[in-house]
Amino acid sequence: MVNGFIRVAAGVPSVTVANPERNASSIIAQAHDLCGKGASLIVFPEMCITGYTCGDLFHNSLLLQESEVALRKIVEASRSIPALLVVGAPIVNGNALYNCGIVVSNGKIVAAVPKTYLPNYNEFYEKRWWRPADVTAETYCISLAGQEVPFGVRQLIDYDGVRFGIEICEDLWTPVPASTNSVLQGADVILNLSASDALVGKYNYICNLVSQQSARCLCGYVYASAGYGESSTDLVFDGIALVAECGTILSRNKRWQSGPTYAMADIDIEAIRRDRIHMGSFSDCATNICKGRLFHVSMASVVNRQESADGNLMRKVTPLPFVPQGESDRDERCSEIVNIQVSGLARRLDATGCKKLVVGISGGLDSTLALLVAVKTYRRLGLDVRGIIGVTMPGFGTSGRTHENAVALMEVLGVSSREISIVPAVEQHFLDIGHDSSVHDVTYENAQARQRTYLLMDIANQEGGMVLGTGDLSELALGWATYNGDHMSMYGINAGVPKTLVRHLVEWFARTDSAIHDILADIIDTPISPELIPVHEDGSISQKTEDLVGPYELHDFFLYYTLRYGFSPARIYFLARHAFSTEEYPDGLIKKWLKTFCRRFFNQQFKRSCMPDGPKVGSVCLSPRGDWRMPSDASSAAWLAEAEML
């Protein structure tokens, strides 16, 4: 394992039916090739040494002898292959023949795992040749290719700090797959040797099956199925290779190839183990279900670290983890999020009996999204949108651009609007507390934010309504809100939406409503700013949030891996270096803003401890009543120390 990842491969070699020697050469050649690409573990298809479609030849003594000779050849070759190999072969044990996955490493046969469930329906007649594994039997040793080898289904392989379980083809298709017991007893990754023939619609079914099993079991899953070269007497094999992790297919091969093919990816073992700890029902299930311990086979690591040691990952780490990559996926996600927000707000209006909403409209992204959701909610409920009162509150730093966009948007949407300058009240406040208004410090800024909230709250009282908060998840994470100012509302509609996603949601609204498209496009292009410091002489915005606190796409990246997986600063830094280009964010810049994130995330917790209600829309949120419960006086020393050492 390197940086918490292990590189795995599902290999589909060229196969010649009933020619074990030739098949062994193909397996060895592909193993060398995949190992050269950095694979630490390589899984091959079911019965790949003989070919799956040998039929009654499986009971021919010569084929079984040749199979063992080929296995010895692979074992010997493994001395020069720094990876764990798993191959499929028929194994005689006592008076029975078993369909087995054979684990090979560094000149040794590590384990032999027989197939548990043998299909004997439709095109399959496996019970004609093999016996199913005895799931109640303890692991014991058999003599195989001149070695004493652990035999049985009740075993885990410990290798390079990772625990592997093995199942074979049909084992996955049963109501309780063999892999379920393996993961409940500690397997991080499941290896499946398969020989599944191609049928119309079957490929998508298999992909879903592998994906879902990896999701339910919170594990990595490596699937290698027989391909070209198997007999086509009655069946055709398409050679499927898949690598999945916790519900996501990380890598898949191109099927229908006449030569060797593979899928390869880096599986995040650290993320898997964190999720299992975090989701208590996983260990509860293990306690309820598992009976008897599995036999552990441990070995010295000989893995290939050539490719992964330099930090290159064979998996995509998106720089925008909260934002789906494909346009259709993004549109679907945006629609889902808006529906969650609308449903949450509709329920809150119904529960309180309110018919009026008061929203501060700044011409920025967050207040724009809140207003758009409010209008959509009113329309869904059949309420008059004039019950939404948008309030613009120009201050010392309000630019003409944002003010004009705010007014224009409210006019097109048909909501009620009010405008109240906060300048006179804040100037009087400065006189009252003895503050020099030429000093643009935190007092200067926060007085404006609190005055705006003060106005919104009183207008809500006046109208018998409630204040709709506009602050987003990213601002909550960084504490980029004035305590008891914009920090406060009666319902925080954007509380579960990070800043990088707010932009896409507003874009989605722009695409779905031509009447507001141009206004929203200009709002999207406007620099993010609280507009609390006076504008430049040319009227442009002088205070840009990302210049002060850091780029939101970096902070959202840090936030995702802090909340979703509980990763350390060092691991987040490693992932960020892989996700972002060095031209855009050099290492030193990533480190700088990561330190800022760690510091602010800890010392601003007190604001989150009393944040208003708001809907959770994604996999993470910061509500103290739900996902995130953290003491406000927790020390950030260890996190900052690690970040400093990067």
C-alpha positions as CSV (number, residue, x, y, z in Angstrom):
1,M,0.0,0.0,0.0
2,V,1.3,3.5,-0.9
3,N,-0.4,6.6,0.6
4,G,-3.4,4.4,1.5
5,F,-3.9,3.1,-2.0
6,I,-3.2,-0.3,-3.6
7,R,-3.0,-0.8,-7.3
8,V,-5.0,-3.8,-8.6
9,A,-5.6,-5.3,-12.0
10,A,-8.2,-7.6,-13.5
11,G,-6.4,-9.4,-16.3
12,V,-8.0,-11.3,-19.2
13,P,-5.2,-13.3,-21.0
14,S,-5.3,-15.1,-24.2
15,V,-6.6,-18.6,-23.6
16,T,-6.4,-21.9,-25.6
17,V,-8.9,-24.5,-24.4
18,A,-7.2,-27.6,-22.9
19,N,-3.6,-26.2,-23.4
20,P,-2.4,-25.4,-19.8
21,E,1.2,-24.9,-20.9
22,R,0.3,-22.2,-23.4
23,N,-2.2,-20.6,-21.0
24,A,0.5,-20.4,-18.3
25,S,2.8,-18.6,-20.7
26,S,0.0,-16.1,-21.5
27,I,-0.7,-15.5,-17.8
28,I,2.9,-15.0,-17.0
29,A,3.4,-12.6,-19.9
30,Q,0.4,-10.5,-18.9
31,A,1.5,-10.6,-15.3
32,H,4.9,-9.1,-16.2
33,D,3.2,-6.5,-18.3
34,L,0.7,-5.4,-15.6
35,C,3.4,-5.5,-13.0
36,G,5.4,-3.1,-15.2
37,K,2.4,-0.8,-15.0
38,G,2.6,-0.8,-11.2
39,A,0.0,-3.5,-10.3
40,S,0.5,-5.0,-6.8
41,L,-2.3,-7.5,-7.2
42,I,-3.5,-9.2,-10.4
43,V,-6.6,-11.4,-10.7
44,F,-7.2,-13.7,-13.7
45,P,-10.4,-15.4,-14.8
46,E,-12.0,-18.6,-13.6
47,M,-10.2,-21.8,-14.8
48,C,-7.8,-19.6,-16.8
49,I,-5.0,-22.3,-16.6
50,T,-7.1,-24.9,-18.5
51,G,-9.8,-22.8,-20.1
52,Y,-13.3,-22.8,-18.6
53,T,-15.0,-24.6,-21.5
54,C,-13.1,-28.0,-21.3
55,G,-16.3,-29.9,-20.5
56,D,-15.8,-33.5,-19.7
57,L,-12.1,-33.2,-20.3
58,F,-11.9,-31.9,-16.7
59,H,-12.2,-35.5,-15.6
60,N,-9.3,-36.5,-17.9
61,S,-6.1,-37.3,-15.9
62,L,-3.8,-35.8,-18.6
63,L,-5.5,-32.4,-18.5
64,L,-5.3,-32.4,-14.7
65,Q,-1.6,-33.4,-14.8
66,E,-0.8,-30.7,-17.4
67,S,-2.8,-28.2,-15.3
68,E,-0.6,-28.8,-12.3
69,V,2.6,-28.6,-14.4
70,A,1.3,-25.2,-15.7
71,L,0.6,-24.1,-12.1
72,R,4.2,-24.9,-11.1
73,K,5.4,-22.9,-14.1
74,I,3.4,-19.9,-12.9
75,V,4.6,-20.3,-9.3
76,E,8.2,-20.4,-10.4
77,A,7.8,-17.3,-12.6
78,S,6.2,-15.4,-9.7
79,R,9.7,-15.2,-8.1
80,S,10.4,-12.4,-10.6
81,I,7.0,-10.8,-10.5
82,P,6.6,-8.4,-7.5
83,A,2.9,-8.8,-7.2
84,L,0.2,-11.1,-5.8
85,L,-1.3,-13.3,-8.6
86,V,-4.7,-15.1,-8.4
87,V,-5.3,-17.7,-11.1
88,G,-8.1,-20.2,-11.7
89,A,-7.5,-24.0,-11.9
90,P,-9.1,-27.4,-11.2
91,I,-7.8,-28.9,-8.0
92,V,-8.1,-32.5,-6.9
93,N,-8.7,-32.9,-3.2
94,G,-9.4,-36.4,-1.9
95,N,-12.0,-38.0,-4.2
96,A,-13.4,-34.7,-5.6
97,L,-12.5,-32.0,-8.1
98,Y,-12.8,-28.4,-7.1
99,N,-13.0,-25.2,-9.1
100,C,-10.4,-23.0,-7.3
101,G,-8.8,-19.6,-7.1
102,I,-5.1,-20.1,-6.5
103,V,-3.1,-17.4,-4.8
104,V,0.5,-17.2,-5.8
105,S,3.3,-14.9,-4.6
106,N,7.1,-15.0,-4.7
107,G,7.5,-18.7,-5.6
108,K,4.8,-19.9,-3.2
109,I,1.2,-21.0,-3.4
110,V,-0.3,-19.0,-0.7
111,A,-3.9,-20.4,-0.6
112,A,-6.5,-22.3,-2.6
113,V,-10.1,-21.2,-2.4
114,P,-12.8,-23.4,-3.9
115,K,-16.0,-22.2,-5.5
116,T,-18.9,-22.2,-3.1
117,Y,-21.9,-22.2,-5.5
118,L,-21.9,-24.2,-8.7
119,P,-24.6,-23.2,-11.3
120,N,-26.4,-26.1,-12.7
121,Y,-29.1,-24.5,-14.8
122,N,-29.6,-23.1,-18.2
123,E,-26.3,-23.3,-20.0
124,F,-24.3,-24.3,-16.9
125,Y,-23.6,-27.8,-15.8
126,E,-20.8,-27.3,-13.3
127,K,-21.9,-30.0,-10.8
128,R,-21.2,-32.5,-13.5
129,W,-17.4,-31.8,-13.0
130,W,-16.9,-30.1,-9.7
131,R,-17.9,-30.3,-6.1
132,P,-19.1,-27.2,-4.2
133,A,-17.0,-26.0,-1.2
134,D,-18.0,-27.1,2.2
135,V,-18.8,-23.7,3.8
136,T,-18.9,-25.2,7.3
137,A,-15.4,-26.8,7.1
138,E,-12.4,-25.1,8.7
139,T,-9.4,-24.3,6.5
140,Y,-6.9,-27.2,6.3
141,C,-3.8,-27.9,4.3
142,I,-3.6,-30.0,1.1
143,S,-0.6,-31.0,-1.0
144,L,-0.5,-28.9,-4.2
145,A,2.3,-28.7,-6.7
146,G,4.7,-29.9,-4.1
147,Q,3.7,-27.4,-1.4
148,E,1.4,-27.6,1.6
149,V,-1.3,-25.1,0.9
150,P,-4.3,-23.8,3.0
151,F,-7.5,-25.0,1.4
152,G,-11.1,-23.8,2.0
153,V,-13.4,-20.9,1.6
154,R,-13.0,-19.6,5.2
155,Q,-9.7,-17.6,4.7
156,L,-8.5,-14.1,4.1
157,I,-5.2,-13.2,2.5
158,D,-3.1,-10.5,4.3
159,Y,-0.8,-8.8,1.9
160,D,1.0,-5.5,1.8
161,G,-1.2,-4.2,4.7
162,V,-4.4,-5.1,2.8
163,R,-6.8,-8.0,3.4
164,F,-8.3,-9.8,0.4
165,G,-11.2,-12.3,0.1
166,I,-11.9,-14.5,-2.9
167,E,-15.1,-15.6,-4.5
168,I,-15.7,-17.3,-7.9
169,C,-18.3,-16.2,-10.4
170,E,-21.6,-17.6,-9.2
171,D,-20.7,-16.9,-5.6
172,L,-21.5,-13.3,-6.4
173,W,-25.0,-14.0,-7.9
174,T,-26.5,-15.7,-4.8
175,P,-28.7,-13.9,-2.3
176,V,-25.9,-13.9,0.3
177,P,-22.6,-13.8,-1.7
178,A,-19.6,-15.5,-0.2
179,S,-17.8,-12.1,-0.2
180,T,-20.3,-10.8,2.3
181,N,-18.9,-12.9,5.0
182,S,-15.3,-12.1,4.0
183,V,-15.8,-8.3,4.2
184,L,-17.7,-8.6,7.5
185,Q,-14.6,-10.3,8.9
186,G,-12.2,-7.7,7.6
187,A,-11.6,-8.2,3.8
188,D,-10.8,-4.8,2.3
189,V,-11.0,-6.1,-1.3
190,I,-12.8,-8.9,-3.0
191,L,-11.3,-10.8,-5.9
192,N,-13.7,-12.5,-8.3
193,L,-12.5,-15.0,-10.9
194,S,-15.3,-15.5,-13.3
195,A,-16.3,-17.2,-16.6
196,S,-19.6,-15.6,-17.5
197,D,-20.8,-16.0,-21.0
198,A,-22.1,-13.0,-23.0
199,L,-25.8,-12.5,-23.4
200,V,-27.9,-9.5,-24.4
201,G,-28.2,-7.1,-21.5
202,K,-25.9,-9.2,-19.2
203,Y,-22.9,-6.8,-19.3
204,N,-24.8,-4.0,-17.6
205,Y,-26.3,-6.4,-15.1
206,I,-22.8,-7.6,-14.1
207,C,-21.5,-4.1,-13.8
208,N,-24.4,-3.2,-11.6
209,L,-23.9,-6.4,-9.6
210,V,-20.2,-5.7,-9.0
211,S,-20.9,-2.0,-8.2
212,Q,-23.7,-2.8,-5.8
213,Q,-21.8,-5.5,-3.9
214,S,-18.9,-3.1,-3.5
215,A,-21.3,-0.5,-2.2
216,R,-23.1,-2.8,0.3
217,C,-19.9,-4.3,1.5
218,L,-17.9,-1.0,1.6
219,C,-15.1,-2.7,-0.3
220,G,-13.0,-2.8,-3.3
221,Y,-14.0,-5.4,-5.9
222,V,-11.8,-6.8,-8.7
223,Y,-13.6,-8.9,-11.4
224,A,-11.9,-10.8,-14.2
225,S,-14.0,-12.9,-16.6
226,A,-13.1,-15.3,-19.4
227,G,-12.7,-13.9,-22.8
228,Y,-11.6,-14.7,-26.4
229,G,-10.2,-18.2,-26.8
230,E,-12.8,-20.0,-24.8
231,S,-14.8,-22.5,-26.9
232,S,-17.7,-21.0,-28.9
233,T,-19.4,-24.4,-29.3
234,D,-22.5,-23.0,-27.6
235,L,-21.4,-19.9,-25.7
236,V,-19.3,-16.7,-26.4
237,F,-17.3,-15.0,-23.7
238,D,-16.6,-11.2,-23.9
239,G,-13.8,-10.9,-21.4
240,I,-15.0,-8.5,-18.8
241,A,-12.5,-6.8,-16.5
242,L,-13.8,-4.4,-13.8
243,V,-12.4,-2.6,-10.7
244,A,-15.0,-1.1,-8.4
245,E,-14.9,0.7,-5.0
246,C,-17.8,1.4,-2.7
247,G,-20.4,1.6,-5.5
248,T,-18.3,3.2,-8.2
249,I,-16.7,1.5,-11.2
250,L,-13.1,2.9,-11.2
251,S,-12.0,1.1,-14.3
252,R,-13.3,-1.2,-17.0
253,N,-11.7,-2.7,-20.1
254,K,-12.8,-2.8,-23.7
255,R,-14.6,-6.1,-24.3
256,W,-14.5,-8.3,-27.3
257,Q,-10.8,-8.2,-27.7
258,S,-8.9,-11.1,-29.4
259,G,-5.8,-10.4,-27.4
260,P,-5.0,-9.8,-23.7
261,T,-7.0,-7.0,-22.0
262,Y,-7.3,-5.6,-18.5
263,A,-8.7,-3.1,-16.1
264,M,-6.5,-1.4,-13.6
265,A,-7.0,1.1,-10.8
266,D,-5.9,2.3,-7.4
267,I,-8.3,1.3,-4.6
268,D,-8.4,3.6,-1.6
269,I,-8.1,1.3,1.4
270,E,-7.9,4.2,3.9
271,A,-11.2,5.5,2.7
272,I,-12.8,2.1,2.9
273,R,-11.7,1.5,6.4
274,R,-12.8,5.0,7.5
275,D,-16.3,4.4,6.1
276,R,-16.6,1.1,8.0
277,I,-15.7,2.7,11.3
278,H,-18.0,5.7,10.6
279,M,-21.0,3.5,9.6
280,G,-21.7,1.7,12.8
281,S,-24.3,-0.6,11.2
282,F,-21.4,-2.3,9.3
283,S,-19.8,-3.6,12.5
284,D,-23.2,-4.3,14.0
285,C,-24.0,-6.5,11.0
286,A,-20.7,-8.3,11.4
287,T,-21.5,-9.1,15.0
288,N,-25.0,-10.4,14.1
289,I,-24.0,-12.4,11.0
290,C,-20.5,-13.7,11.3
291,K,-20.1,-17.1,13.0
292,G,-16.6,-18.4,13.4
293,R,-13.4,-16.6,12.4
294,L,-11.7,-16.9,9.0
295,F,-8.3,-18.3,8.6
296,H,-5.7,-15.6,7.9
297,V,-2.9,-16.2,5.5
298,S,-0.1,-13.6,5.9
299,M,3.0,-13.2,3.8
300,A,5.9,-10.9,3.3
301,S,5.2,-8.1,0.8
302,V,6.9,-8.2,-2.6
303,V,4.7,-5.6,-4.2
304,N,5.7,-3.4,-7.1
305,R,5.9,0.3,-6.0
306,Q,7.5,1.5,-9.2
307,E,4.5,3.5,-10.4
308,S,2.6,4.4,-7.3
309,A,5.5,5.5,-5.1
310,D,6.1,8.7,-7.0
311,G,2.5,9.9,-6.2
312,N,0.9,9.1,-9.6
313,L,-2.5,7.6,-9.1
314,M,-4.2,5.4,-11.5
315,R,-7.6,6.8,-10.7
316,K,-9.2,10.2,-11.3
317,V,-9.4,12.6,-8.4
318,T,-11.8,15.3,-9.4
319,P,-10.9,18.8,-8.3
320,L,-14.6,19.4,-7.8
321,P,-15.8,16.5,-5.7
322,F,-19.2,18.1,-5.1
323,V,-19.9,18.7,-8.8
324,P,-20.8,15.8,-11.2
325,Q,-18.5,15.8,-14.2
326,G,-20.9,15.0,-17.1
327,E,-23.4,17.6,-18.2
328,S,-26.4,15.3,-18.0
329,D,-25.3,14.0,-14.6
330,R,-24.8,17.6,-13.4
331,D,-28.3,18.6,-14.7
332,E,-29.8,15.6,-12.9
333,R,-28.0,16.5,-9.7
334,C,-29.0,20.1,-9.9
335,S,-32.6,19.2,-10.4
336,E,-32.5,16.8,-7.4
337,I,-30.9,19.4,-5.1
338,V,-33.4,22.1,-6.0
339,N,-36.2,19.7,-5.4
340,I,-34.8,19.0,-1.9
341,Q,-34.5,22.7,-1.2
342,V,-38.0,23.4,-2.5
343,S,-39.5,20.5,-0.5
344,G,-37.7,21.6,2.7
345,L,-38.8,25.2,2.4
346,A,-42.4,24.2,1.5
347,R,-42.6,22.1,4.6
348,R,-41.2,24.9,6.8
349,L,-43.7,27.3,5.3
350,D,-46.5,24.8,6.0
351,A,-45.4,24.1,9.5
352,T,-45.1,27.8,10.5
353,G,-48.1,29.0,8.6
354,C,-46.0,31.7,7.0
355,K,-47.0,33.2,3.7
356,K,-44.2,35.8,3.6
357,L,-40.5,35.3,3.1
358,V,-37.9,38.0,3.6
359,V,-34.7,37.6,1.7
360,G,-31.7,39.9,1.5
361,I,-30.7,40.2,-2.2
362,S,-27.2,41.3,-2.8
363,G,-26.7,40.4,-6.5
364,G,-24.3,37.6,-5.5
365,L,-24.6,33.9,-6.1
366,D,-25.9,32.8,-2.7
367,S,-28.8,35.2,-2.4
368,T,-29.6,34.6,-6.0
369,L,-29.9,30.9,-5.5
370,A,-32.0,31.4,-2.3
371,L,-34.4,33.7,-4.2
372,L,-34.7,31.3,-7.2
373,V,-35.6,28.5,-4.8
374,A,-38.1,30.6,-2.9
375,V,-39.9,31.6,-6.2
376,K,-39.9,27.9,-7.3
377,T,-41.4,26.9,-3.9
378,Y,-44.1,29.5,-4.1
379,R,-45.1,28.5,-7.6
380,R,-45.2,24.8,-6.5
381,L,-47.4,25.7,-3.6
382,G,-49.6,28.0,-5.7
383,L,-48.7,31.0,-3.6
384,D,-48.4,34.6,-4.9
385,V,-44.7,35.3,-5.4
386,R,-45.3,38.8,-4.2
387,G,-45.3,37.3,-0.8
388,I,-41.5,37.0,-1.2
389,I,-40.0,40.3,-0.1
390,G,-36.5,40.9,-1.6
391,V,-34.6,43.6,0.2
392,T,-31.6,45.3,-1.2
393,M,-29.5,47.1,1.4
394,P,-26.8,49.2,-0.2
395,G,-23.8,49.9,2.0
396,F,-20.3,51.3,1.8
397,G,-19.0,48.6,-0.6
398,T,-22.1,48.0,-2.8
399,S,-21.2,48.1,-6.5
400,G,-23.5,49.3,-9.2
401,R,-23.2,46.0,-11.0
402,T,-24.4,43.9,-8.1
403,H,-27.1,46.4,-7.2
404,E,-28.5,46.5,-10.7
405,N,-28.5,42.7,-11.1
406,A,-30.3,42.4,-7.7
407,V,-33.0,44.9,-8.7
408,A,-33.4,43.5,-12.3
409,L,-33.7,39.9,-11.0
410,M,-36.5,40.7,-8.5
411,E,-38.3,42.6,-11.2
412,V,-38.3,39.8,-13.7
413,L,-39.3,37.2,-11.1
414,G,-42.2,39.4,-9.9
415,V,-41.4,39.3,-6.2
416,S,-42.0,42.3,-3.9
417,S,-38.9,44.4,-3.4
418,R,-37.7,47.0,-0.9
419,E,-34.5,49.0,-0.7
420,I,-33.0,50.4,2.5
421,S,-29.6,52.0,2.6
422,I,-27.7,50.9,5.7
423,V,-25.2,53.7,5.5
424,P,-27.0,56.2,7.8
425,A,-27.7,53.6,10.5
426,V,-24.2,52.2,10.4
427,E,-22.6,55.7,10.6
428,Q,-24.7,56.4,13.6
429,H,-23.6,53.1,15.1
430,F,-20.0,54.1,14.6
431,L,-20.6,57.3,16.4
432,D,-22.4,55.4,19.2
433,I,-19.5,53.0,19.8
434,G,-16.8,55.5,19.0
435,H,-15.4,53.8,15.9
436,D,-13.4,55.7,13.2
437,S,-15.2,54.9,9.9
438,S,-12.0,55.4,8.0
439,V,-10.6,52.3,9.7
440,H,-11.8,49.4,7.6
441,D,-11.4,46.6,10.1
442,V,-13.6,43.8,11.3
443,T,-15.8,46.2,13.3
444,Y,-16.3,48.2,10.2
445,E,-17.3,45.1,8.2
446,N,-19.4,43.3,10.8
447,A,-21.4,46.3,11.8
448,Q,-22.8,46.3,8.2
449,A,-23.6,42.6,8.2
450,R,-25.4,42.8,11.5
451,Q,-27.4,45.9,10.4
452,R,-28.6,44.1,7.4
453,T,-29.7,41.1,9.5
454,Y,-31.3,43.4,12.0
455,L,-33.4,45.0,9.2
456,L,-34.4,41.6,7.7
457,M,-35.5,40.3,11.0
458,D,-37.6,43.4,11.8
459,I,-39.2,43.3,8.3
460,A,-40.1,39.7,8.9
461,N,-41.8,40.6,12.2
462,Q,-43.6,43.5,10.5
463,E,-44.9,41.2,7.7
464,G,-45.6,38.1,9.8
465,G,-43.0,36.2,7.8
466,M,-39.6,34.7,8.3
467,V,-36.1,35.4,7.1
468,L,-34.6,33.0,4.5
469,G,-30.9,32.6,5.0
470,T,-28.6,32.6,2.1
471,G,-25.2,31.4,3.4
472,D,-23.7,28.3,1.9
473,L,-21.9,25.2,3.2
474,S,-18.4,26.5,2.3
475,E,-19.0,29.7,4.3
476,L,-20.1,27.7,7.2
477,A,-17.0,25.5,7.0
478,L,-14.7,28.6,6.9
479,G,-16.8,30.6,9.3
480,W,-17.0,33.3,6.6
481,A,-20.1,34.9,8.1
482,T,-20.7,37.5,10.7
483,Y,-21.8,35.9,14.0
484,N,-25.4,36.9,14.6
485,G,-25.3,38.8,11.3
486,D,-25.6,36.9,8.0
487,H,-24.9,33.9,10.1
488,M,-28.5,34.0,11.4
489,S,-31.9,33.4,9.8
490,M,-35.1,31.4,10.4
491,Y,-34.2,28.8,7.7
492,G,-30.8,28.4,5.9
493,I,-31.9,27.2,2.5
494,N,-28.3,26.9,1.2
495,A,-26.8,25.3,4.3
496,G,-26.0,22.0,2.5
497,V,-24.8,23.5,-0.8
498,P,-21.0,24.2,-1.2
499,K,-19.9,27.3,-3.1
500,T,-18.6,25.4,-6.1
501,L,-22.0,23.8,-6.5
502,V,-24.0,27.1,-6.0
503,R,-22.5,28.4,-9.3
504,H,-23.7,25.3,-11.2
505,L,-27.2,25.5,-9.6
506,V,-27.5,29.1,-10.7
507,E,-26.3,28.1,-14.2
508,W,-29.0,25.4,-14.2
509,F,-31.7,27.9,-13.5
510,A,-30.3,30.1,-16.3
511,R,-30.6,27.3,-18.8
512,T,-34.1,26.5,-17.8
513,D,-35.5,30.1,-17.9
514,S,-34.6,32.3,-20.8
515,A,-36.2,35.4,-19.1
516,I,-33.5,35.5,-16.4
517,H,-30.7,33.9,-18.4
518,D,-28.7,37.1,-19.1
519,I,-29.0,38.5,-15.5
520,L,-27.9,35.2,-14.0
521,A,-25.0,34.9,-16.5
522,D,-23.7,38.3,-15.3
523,I,-24.2,37.3,-11.6
524,I,-22.2,34.2,-12.2
525,D,-19.4,36.3,-13.8
526,T,-19.3,38.7,-10.9
527,P,-16.4,38.3,-8.4
528,I,-17.5,36.7,-5.1
529,S,-17.5,39.5,-2.4
530,P,-19.3,40.5,0.8
531,E,-19.0,44.1,-0.5
532,L,-18.2,45.6,2.9
533,I,-15.2,47.7,1.8
534,P,-15.7,50.8,-0.4
535,V,-15.4,50.1,-4.2
536,H,-12.6,51.4,-6.4
537,E,-12.7,54.8,-8.0
538,D,-14.1,53.2,-11.2
539,G,-16.9,51.6,-9.3
540,S,-15.5,48.0,-9.4
541,I,-15.5,45.6,-6.5
542,S,-12.4,46.1,-4.3
543,Q,-13.0,43.3,-1.8
544,K,-12.8,39.8,-3.3
545,T,-13.4,36.9,-0.9
546,E,-11.1,34.4,-2.6
547,D,-8.2,36.9,-2.3
548,L,-8.7,37.0,1.4
549,V,-9.7,33.5,2.4
550,G,-8.5,31.4,-0.5
551,P,-10.0,29.8,-3.7
552,Y,-13.3,28.1,-3.0
553,E,-12.6,25.2,-5.2
554,L,-9.6,24.4,-3.0
555,H,-11.5,24.9,0.2
556,D,-14.4,22.7,-1.1
557,F,-11.9,20.0,-2.0
558,F,-10.4,20.2,1.5
559,L,-13.9,20.2,3.1
560,Y,-15.1,17.2,1.1
561,Y,-12.2,15.0,2.2
562,T,-12.3,16.3,5.8
563,L,-16.0,15.6,6.2
564,R,-16.6,12.6,3.9
565,Y,-13.6,10.5,4.8
566,G,-11.9,12.2,7.8
567,F,-8.6,12.3,6.0
568,S,-5.5,14.0,7.5
569,P,-4.0,17.2,6.0
570,A,-1.1,15.1,4.6
571,R,-3.5,12.9,2.7
572,I,-5.7,15.7,1.5
573,Y,-2.6,17.5,0.3
574,F,-1.5,14.4,-1.6
575,L,-4.9,14.1,-3.3
576,A,-5.0,17.8,-4.1
577,R,-1.7,17.7,-5.8
578,H,-3.1,14.9,-8.0
579,A,-6.4,16.7,-8.7
580,F,-5.1,20.2,-9.5
581,S,-2.5,21.3,-12.1
582,T,0.7,22.7,-10.7
583,E,0.3,25.7,-13.1
584,E,-3.0,26.6,-11.5
585,Y,-2.1,25.7,-7.9
586,P,1.6,25.2,-7.1
587,D,2.4,23.0,-4.1
588,G,3.2,26.0,-1.9
589,L,-0.2,27.6,-2.7
590,I,-2.1,24.4,-1.9
591,K,-0.2,24.1,1.4
592,K,-0.9,27.8,2.3
593,W,-4.7,27.5,1.8
594,L,-4.8,24.1,3.5
595,K,-3.3,25.6,6.6
596,T,-5.9,28.4,6.4
597,F,-8.7,25.8,6.0
598,C,-7.5,23.8,9.1
599,R,-7.2,26.9,11.2
600,R,-10.5,28.4,10.3
601,F,-12.4,25.1,10.3
602,F,-11.5,24.6,13.9
603,N,-11.7,28.1,15.4
604,Q,-15.0,28.9,13.7
605,Q,-16.9,25.9,15.0
606,F,-18.8,28.0,17.5
607,K,-20.7,29.6,14.6
608,R,-21.8,26.1,13.4
609,S,-22.8,25.0,16.9
610,C,-25.8,27.4,16.7
611,M,-26.5,27.6,13.0
612,P,-30.2,27.7,11.8
613,D,-32.1,24.8,10.4
614,G,-31.5,24.0,6.8
615,P,-31.8,21.0,4.5
616,K,-29.0,18.5,3.9
617,V,-28.7,17.9,0.1
618,G,-25.5,15.8,-0.3
619,S,-23.3,13.3,1.4
620,V,-22.0,15.8,3.9
621,C,-23.3,18.8,5.9
622,L,-22.3,20.7,9.0
623,S,-25.5,20.8,11.0
624,P,-24.8,20.2,14.8
625,R,-28.0,18.3,14.9
626,G,-26.9,15.8,12.2
627,D,-23.6,15.2,10.5
628,W,-21.1,17.3,12.4
629,R,-20.8,17.4,16.2
630,M,-17.5,19.0,17.3
631,P,-16.5,20.9,20.4
632,S,-16.0,24.6,19.7
633,D,-12.8,24.6,21.7
634,A,-11.2,21.6,20.0
635,S,-7.5,22.1,19.3
636,S,-6.2,22.4,15.7
637,A,-2.6,22.0,16.8
638,A,-2.0,18.5,15.4
639,W,-3.6,19.4,12.0
640,L,-1.7,22.6,11.6
641,A,1.6,20.9,12.6
642,E,1.1,18.2,10.0
643,A,0.2,20.8,7.4
644,E,3.3,22.8,8.3
645,M,5.5,19.8,7.7
646,L,4.2,19.1,4.2
